[in-house]
Amino acid sequence: MARPLIELHVHLEGSVSPEMLRVLAERQGRQDVLGACLTEDGSSYRPCGDFASFLLLFKAVSAVVVTPADHHAVAMALAASLAAQNVQYAEVTVAYGVLLKRGRDPLAIQRALAEAADEARVLHGLHLYWQPDAVRQWGPDDAWRALEAAVSAGPGLGVVAFGLGGDELALPLTGFADHFREARREGLGTTCHAGETGGPESVRDAVLIGGVSRVGHALAAARSPDVLALMAARSVHAELCPGSNAATGVIADRAAHPLRAFLDAGVPCSLHTDDPSLFGTSLSSEYNAAAAELGLTATEADCMIHAALDASFAPDSLKKEIGARLTADADPS
Ligand SMILES: [Zn+2]
């Protein structure tokens, strides 16, 4: 059996496989989306090349994930894929900001996702939780609406965190500090995409202004010993996504990912897929690629997976249960 894994950074819409995209596009009468998203033979997504193209691709895919039933189907397919990789626990980001912008009802969709999580637990023994996020470039007012919906859904529907994604260069984080504070007051964990296309100061702002306990990507922190030291001192967890960063062109290739800088600085971190179908990756292949291309040892990988569980927003009893399984089943290789 493969090493048990923990996934903390995966976007539901980014997990839509080409096969699923065809089904959803057919339902919506949006075959145009297929041509825009998929390669000529339809077997995979077109390479993004740059970050702006990636945002357009994500937008095109999310346009055909419409109804609660669509979301349920996507979640079940993701659950099957995660379970096949021996993922024990996953927090999945759901783009509440996008749903609201498109006039959809996040609560109806969240109820369908909660049902999917229940089914995934029975079918696969996989624990799925949800992390609604807001879109930074659409501003604080839209983000308040996303947060209100996330709070309404709450732990009863498996919502454990609130995040901020989108274009980190569009608006300063100061306009979102109150959102994160309010989310924590409501008992939600907080995460922020930062240092993906932005510089080290964007990661510093996520820590100092956002007060988040996890940073998505955090890539640029590696360019600043001070920001790495800040993350380490405050135990802010870095959700590293080398495959995604290579696919969106923010690093030249996987081998250019500064994983070692995070490990050397003592920053808690782990590997994640971000948008596995869009980037043609998986969590197990991220760990395998890091071993092959970045020299990640089996012991380091096991430490990262434990760190991911520690940084998760899982209920304490579940953390203990999964922690015991990680220790028992760690890959001896
Ligand atoms: Zn992401």
Residues whose N, C-alpha, C, O or C-beta is under 5 A from the ligand:
A	BS01	ZN	D274
